[in-house]
Amino acid sequence: MAIDIDHFLNILVEEVRNYQVPVVDLIAVQTKDPFRILVATILSARTKDETTAKASARLFKKVSDLKSLASLDEATIAKLIYPVGFYKNKAKYLKQLPAAMEEFGGKIPEDVESLTRLPGVGRKTANLVVAVAFNKPAICVDTHVHRIMNIWGYVETKTPLETEMALRRKLPAEYWIKVNSILVAFGQAICKPLRPHCDRCIIAGLCPQIGVIPRKVPGPKKNAKSNGIKRLISWNVNGLRAVEKKGFTDIVHELDADIISLQEIKAMPDQLPENVRNLEGYEAYWYPAKRKGYAGVCTYTRIKPLNVIYGMDIPEHDQEGRVLTLEFENFFLVNAYFPNAQHGLLRMDYKLAFNRDMHNFLDRLAEKKSVVICGDFNVAHKPIDLANPKQNEKNPGYSAAEREWMDTFTGAGYIDTFRKFNQEPDQYTWWSYRFNARARNIGWRIDYFCVDPASENRVKAAGILDHILGSDHCPVGLDFE
């Protein structure tokens, strides 16, 4: 159905008037200085607004222009902006900014193409600066704009860049500058990336809700055992201490899962804050590596397990904290962090040994009851599962030996639950931190939920939650009956 975009956006202009203002718009209200708006926009990427606001305030106490920015060393900048996401990279970009600006005579460029030549500035940042700092027609498309425009069916696109190009052709010019601030505010408060609050959305009666699973209306939580379908989440957090600073507990609240399995926690429980060690509403089970700051898994559950199995009773694997199994009434949940074959495939023999031992372990469990295994498998199975298969055929994660093991695993009947429901390309769970890979969706699907052959009919839904930030991986989910 075709929506009336004028009607939708005019309703939301009034609706979001009293919502929290996105941080870049807030800074723009305080100052029209293009330098400050550019710097704040760079800091805001993959960072909560509250964190960006505080970091910007600290930096602007020391820095007012390019000259004063040039006087600071990279370490000082990093200290001032911590803990914004990727603060070390952003400190490097800001240190490089004054020299890069010489090409433009020391003035902030007013067009998108010039801005994207600056360090740390992609199209989203460039469009936002053009619109907010210079009040020129530009369409800033972040994940909220991309997601909501697709939910409405106003565009049918796979990436924010495709959405920007589609909106340039279709969206009336009067909305170009303001559409980002409207939909970011609306997306943060109501149309959230996961389980949006359709029950209190002002346009719920008009919205097509394409691809949307609304949240459960708040109320007394049913006992998970009697609920029938359990919501399971798996996420390689690439450092639980790091992701905690990026709003981990808020993300968990939004996920509203019965069980959450984390990999690569890189921490001992006593190194974590109290609100992470004892996450409200969950019982936590930890299996860190013996080596500090390395690997490790953790599972949070609302359902009390009958038994907990730490490792696979194979010391070589178990010392790395890679496998944690919770036994419930009618299924086992195995939380696993598979080894990386490493550059040059130096650890390939170890990885294949781990894979074989894991397969045997799962087979033994499946003799007793259903088995769900989740985690970072560190392998993209088929060409559809990564952006550049040809270039990676000899690289870790897509080598022939690793894919052959995955063929053997699924050939034995274990079911890749995501592919049970989704055969589309461009569906990834991990993106390199380099080359703006996540924004360009150049990624790999290496995080899985799989079930044993006899349990396929218990799988009700599976998906990738690629709007959840905080790590180089995103969470994956499974609804299991």
N, C-alpha and C positions, 0 to 999 in steps of 0.2 A: 504494500500500500504506500502511496506517495504521501509524505508528510508536508504540512505547511510550515516551512522553516521560519518564516516571519512570525507566525503565531507562536511556535515553540520558543524561539529566542526572546521574543517580547515578554512572554510569561516569565521566563527565567531571569531576565534583567531585573524584574521586580522581586522575584523570589530570592535571589542571591544578594540582594542589597544589604542585608544584615548578616550575611555569612562572613566567616573569616576571609579576609582579603589575601590572595596569594602574595607571597613576600615581595616579589619584584614589583608588583603594583603598589604595595605599601611603600616601598622605597621611592617609587616614582612620585607618589603623593608628597613625600617629604622633600624631594629634590628632583629637579629636571636635569641634573648633571649626567650626561651620557656616560662619563667614565664610571661613576658609581653604579649606574644601572647595568653597564656591561659587566663589571666585576661581580656584582650581586647575582647576575644571571649565570655567570660561570660557576659560582659557588653553589647555586641552587640545584644543579644537575644531580639527580638521584639522591637528594637530601631532603629531609623533612623541613617544612618552612620555618618551624621554631628554631631548628639548628642553624639554618641559613641566616636567619635574622640576627641571632646572637654572634655568629662568626663575622658577619658583615659589620656589625657594630664595633667589635674588637678591632677589626682591620682598619676601619675608617677613622678610629681614634689616632692611628699612626700614619695613615695614608690618605691624602686628599686629591692627589693627581698622579700623573705618570712619573714625574720627577721624584716625588717622595716614595713611590712604589719601587723605583729603580735603586733607591738608597738602601733597601732592605735585602738581606741575603735570603736564599731559598729556605733555609732552616727556620729563620724567624717568621717568614710568611706561613710556613707549615704549622708552626706553633700557634700562631694567631687564629688560623682558620679551623684547626682541629676542633671537633670531630666531623666536619662535613665529609660526605662520601668521597672516597678517592682523594683525600686531602693532599697527599704527597704529589700526585699528578697535577692537581690544581695549583699547588704552590709552584711547581715547575713552570706551568703555563703563565701564571701571573708574573713570575720573575722574567720570563721571556717577552712579556707584553710590551714594555717600553721600547725595546729594540725593534720589535716587529712593527710598532706604530710609526717608525721613521719613514716607512714606505708611504705613509699617508700624511706626512708633515706633522706628526704628533697629534693629529685630530682623529677622534673616533669616526670611522666611516659611517655613512648614512644609508648604504645599500647592502643587501644580503650577500651578494657575491664577494664584495670586498671584505666584509666582516668574517666570512668563512675562511679567509686566508690568515686570520689571527690564531695564535695557539689556543687550543681548548674551546674553539667556537665552531659548533656545527650549525646546521640549518635552523634547528629549533631555537637555539640561542640567538642566532643572527636575526631571525624574524621577530623574536621578542624584543630585541634591542631597537630594531627599526620602528616597530609599532609603539613601544612604550616610551623610548627616549626621544624619538623624532616625530611621533604621531603621523607616520607615513603608512600607506596601505601595505600591510604584510600579514600573512596568516601563520601564526605560530601554532604548530601542531605537536602537542605532547601526547602522552599515552591517554590522557583523559579525553582530549578532543578526538583523537583517532578512534577510541573505543566507543564513545557516546554517539558519534556520527554513524558508526556502523550498527550500533544497537537500534538507532532510529531508521536505518536503511536509507539514509540520505546519500551515503556512499557505500560501495562494496569494495573494500581495499584490505590489503594484508599488512602494510607497514605505514608508519606515520608519514614517510616521504610520499607514498602513493596517495595518502589522504590529503596532504598539502596540495599536490598537483590537481587532484580532483576538485578540491574546494576552490582553488584558483579559477577553475573553469566554471564552477556552478554556484558558489556562494555569493549572494549580493554584496557588492563592495562595501556597503555601509556596516557590515558585520565583521569585516576582515580584522580590524584592529582589536575589537572587543570580544570576539568569540572565545579567545583563549582564557581570558580572566573569568568569563561567565561559566565556561564548562569546567575549568579547573576548580572553581569554588563549588560548583554543583557536584562535580565528581568526587571531591574530597568529603563532602557532607552527606550527600544522598545517593547519587549514582556511583557507588563505590566499585572498585575493580572486582571485588569478590563479594558475592551475596549482597547486591545493592538493596537499598531500603525502599523497595517499590511500594511498600505498605504506607509510606508517608510522602510519596512523590506527588508533586502538584500536577504532573502531566501523565500520571500512570494510566488514566483512562484513554489517553490519546496515543501513548507510546507503543510501537510494535513489539518492543522487548525482544528483539532478535538475539538469540543466543544467550539469553539472560536466565540465571537461576536466582530468584529473589531470596533474600534472607528469610529465616523463620521469624515470624512475628514474636517479639519478646514476650516471655511468659515463663511459667514454671518449666524447667528443663525436665524432659522425660528421662527415665532411666534408660541408659544406652542399651542395656541388654534387652529391654522390652520394645525398643524402638524399631527393631527389625533391621534397618539399614544403618551401617556404621560408616561414618565419614573418616577416612584415613588420609593422612598427609605425609609426604616424604620431602625432605629439603636438605641438600648439601649447603650448609651455611658458610663454609670456608672461613671458619673462625667465629665461635659463638660470642666471644668477647667483643669482636668487631661489630657483628650484626646487632648485638644488644644496644649499641650506641645509635643504631639506625632505626629504632622503634620496634624491636623484636616483640616485646610484650603486646604492643598495639596490634601488630600483624597477627599474632596468635589469637587475640580476641576476635579479630575479623574472620579468621579462618574457621573458628567455631567447630573444630574437629574433635572427634572422640579420641583419636590417637595421633600423635605427631612424632615422626621418626626423623632425627637429625643425623647427618653425617659430617665428618671433618670438623668436629667441634673444636679441636686444637686447644683443649683446656682440661684441667682437673676441676672437679666440682668446687673445691675450696678456693679456686681462682675467680669464681663467678659471683656476681652480686646476689643478694638474698632473693630478689624477685625472680631471678632466673633459676637458681637452685631449687626454689620451692614455688614453682609457677602456680598461681592461684587456680584452683579447680582441677589440678592434675597431680598424679603421682609420677615422680621422675625416677628413671633407671639409667645409670651411667656406666659406660664401659670405655674409659679413656685409654689411650696408648700409654705404655710405660715411658716412652720418650716424650718429654714435655713439649707442648706446642705442635703436636703432630697427630694427624688422623683422629681417631676416637669417634664413638657414636653415643647417642642418647635417645631415649624414647620417653615421651610424656603420654600418660594415659588417664582417661577418666574411668576406664573399666579396670577393675582390679584383676591382675593376672593370676592364674592358678600356679604358675611356675615361671621362673626366669632362668634362661640358659645363657651364660656368658661365654662367648667364643664357640669354637667347634671342637674343643679338646685336642687342638693341634698347636703346640707352643709357638711354632714359627709364625703362624698367623695371629694367634691370640695376643701375643705381646704388642701387636700394632693396634689393638682395639678396633677390630673391623666388623665384628658380627655380634649382634645382641638379639636374642629371641625371646619373645613373650608368648607364653601358652595361655590361651583362653579356652572357654568351655568347648567351642567347636571349631577352632582354628588356631594355627600358629602364625604369628607375625614376625618375620625375620627382617631386621634392620641391618643392611650390609653396605659397607664402603669397600668396593673392589679396588685392588691396587691399580696404579697407573703403570703402564709398560715403560714409561720414561723415554726421554730423548735418545734416539739411536736404538730404541727397543732393548735397552740394557737390562731391564727387569722383566723381560718377556717370559723367561722360564718360570720365574716365581709367580707371575700373574696367572699363567696357564695352570700351574699346580694349584693355586688358590681356587681358580674356577672349577677345576675337576673336584676338588675337595668340597666346594660349596654345593655342586650338583649332587654329590653323594649324600651330603648332609641333608639336603632338601628331600631327596628320595626317601631317606629313613624317616623323616618327620611325616611325609605324606602317607606312609603306611598306617599312621595312627589317626590323622584327621586332616582337614583342609590346610593348605599352606599358602600364605601370602608372603612374597619377598619383595621388599622395596629398597631403593637406595640408588647411589651413584655406581653404575656398572662400569663406568669408564670405557664404554665402547658404543659407537654408533653402528647399528646392525646393518642397515642397508643404505644404498645411495640416497634414498629419500630422507634419511635421518641426519644429513649434514649438508651445509650449503655448497661445499666444494669437494665432492668425493674424489674426483680424478687426482687432484693435487695432494690428497692425503692418504693415498693407498699404501704408502710405506711408513706412515707416521703412527705414533701411539694413539690408540683409540679407534683406528680404522685400518689397522694392518690386517693382512689376510688371515693370520693365525687367530686373532681376536674375533674376527667375524665368523670364522669357521666354528669356534667354540659356541658362539651365539646361535649359529645354525643348528649345532648339535643339541643345545639346550631347548630351543623352541621345537626342534624336530622330535624331541622326546615328549612333546605335548605341553610343555609349560607355555602359558599364554601371555603375550605382551598385551596388557589390557588396553593401553592407549590405542593401539592399532586395531583392536576389536571394534572401536567406535569411529576412528578417524583415520582416513587414508590420504589426507591432504599433505602436500609438501610444505616446507617452510615452517614446520612445527618443531621448535627447539627448546632445550632446557638449560643449555650452557653457552655462554658467549665469552670470547677472550676480552680482557680489559683493553686490549690494544686496538687501534685503528677504528675506534667508535663502532665496534662490531655489533653491540646490542642495538644501538639506534638503527643500524643498517640491516639488522636481523641476519647477520652472517654467523650462524651458530651450529650447534650439534645437539642431537637428542641422545643423551647418555644417562638420563635418570628414568627409572622404570618402576612400575608396579607389575609384577607377574604373579600368576597363580598356577597351582598344579592342575593337571589335565582334568581331574574329576570335579573341579570347583568352578568351571566356567560359568555355569548357570547362576552362581552366587554373585557374579560381577554385574552391577547395575549401571555404573557410569565410571568413566575415567577421563581425566583431562590434565592439561598443562596450565598452570597459573602464572603466565608469563608477565603479568602486570605487577607482580610482587617483586620489589627491589630489595637491595640490602646485601646481596651476594652476587657472584658471577654465575651462579645457578639460580633457577627459579623453582618454586615448589611444584610437585605433581600430586594429583589426588586420585582417590579411588573410593567409590561408594560400594560397599561390600555387605551382602545380606547374611 
